[in-house]
Amino acid sequence: MTVHKTNNERIVFLYPDEDGYIIAEVPSLPGCISQGETRQEALQNIQEAIALHLEVLQERGELIPEDNIEITSVPVLI
């Protein structure tokens, strides 16, 4: 699957946890994870988490990773 995005966007994975919350994770920023009771809340929370994550990287003088994520699927061999 090809994902088209602008330079000001990050790919975010959304998935439910065992308590019914929605987890939001940014694969191109390891450790950048948030959650919310709804999809909308999870997306709002991850936007804030991304901004803070990037701010910390800049303060430390670390490189900001590009968002070079490819989403694909493979057959399951049973």
Secondary structure, DSSP 4 states (H G I P E B T S, - for coil): ------TT----EEEE-TTSPEEEE-TTSTT-EEEESSHHHHHHHHHHHHHHHHHHHHHHTPPPPP------------
